[in-house]
Amino acid sequence: MHGLIRLVACLALTACIDRTTPEDDSDSGGSTAPSPGTTVAPDDPTTADPTTARPTTGDSTTGDGVPGVHAGACKPVLGNTCPMGHTCCSDDPAALGILPNYFNPDVVDDQFGPPLFSDANNDLSHWGFCIETGGFPSPLSNGCPVPCDPHWNLEERILICGGSQCCPFTAVDPSKDCILDPETSRWRTVNGSDVLFKRTEWGDAHATNQDPQLESCTQLAAGDENAMLDCVAKLAVADRRGYCFSGECPCVEDVCAQKNPDYVPRCQ
């Protein structure tokens, strides 16, 4: 059963948007963060409900152990099944481009493109969380927190999260979401490219995969074969989904890479 953890509303813009630069080893350049960015603040540890997930060990329970979520996981594709006052918000930032154009919807180029499963296409996502919207700034039409990819580098996080962290909200299932890469002979999380190269049948073979039956991609492509291929290539599992977050992200081991004998633990 999911541990329920409430969303803390932002009482002042400056209290909710972290403009400090996150630590990162990558060369970020000098990108300017969007204004306003959208983040959610961490729960007060003295009032947060107890949780049962153990993200550092790869527990696949969704939502538990990560602050900022209220009323548990949901599937936007099934409609807004959340409690009154909450929105079923996608946590998938996949876009036709490297980054979603949340802050500049008219910009479509090699870097930015329309989101596939969030914002205007929120209802096409199979993954999300019930969020009490309205207590924090949001550039999204539905008022949801900004979805992001925890694998983005520093510059990409600054562009989309405004300098905040990108925290995953769903744990990868180590028994279903991993694949042995035939080119590197190393374990990693499965993704849409594996579908295109027929390394996986997607569907029920995996636990946290977006658009398992390719129904949403089919709808988005509307008969355009290239658009369908682009959409499928952007599909992923839980490690590529999260929300921009003003607090500290919990440490999460890469449960697929852990299968490699030379894996070095992230969490001590």
C-alpha positions, 0 to 999 in steps of 0.5 A: 500500500502506498504511503501517502505524503502531502504536498506542501504548498508554496507560500512565497515564490522565493521559498519555493524556487531554488536558484542556487546551482546544483552540484554536478560534474558536467560542464554546464555553460551559462544557461539562464533558468526559466522564470518562474520555475516550478518546484514542490517543497519537501514535507516536514519530517515531523508530520509526514506519513510513514513510508515503507519503500526503500529506494536505495535497494530498488523497492518498486513501490511507487511514490513512497519515500519521496516527498511532495506527492499527495494521495499516491500514484495514478494513471492520467490515461484513465482520467482524473481518478484522484481525490477531490482537489487533486490532479493526476499529473504525469511525471514523464518529460519525454518530448519531440526534442531533447527537452520539453518546451514547457516555458516556450511552447511556440519553440520547436527546434533541435533542442526543444519540442512539445511534450509527448506525455505531459502538459497538453498531452497529460492524458496520454501518460500511463504514469503520474501522481495525484497532486494538489495543484494551485499552491505553487507556480506552474507553466503547465496548462493543468497546473501540475509540477514540472516533469523532468528526467533525473538523468538530465545534466546540469545545464538541462536541469537549469533550463527546465527546473530553474536550478532545482533538483530533479527527483524520481517518484517511481522506483525501477523494478530490477526484475522487469525493467532491466536489459543486458545490452548486447553491444556492451554486455552490461545491464541497464534500464530498458528504453524505447530504442530496445523496442525499435531494435526488437530487443523487447516486446515492451508491453507487459514484459516490463513493470514501469514502462510508459505506453506499454501497448503503444496506444498513446504513440499511435494516437500522437503519430496519427498515421505518420510512420516517422512520428511513430518511430520518434515517439517510440524512441522516447519511451522509457521506464521509471528512471527517466521520470520525475518532478522538479524539486526544491529539496534534496532528492533521496539517494537511489541506487541504479538497480539495473547497473547494480547487476554489473559486477563492477558497480560502485554504490551511490548510497552509503 
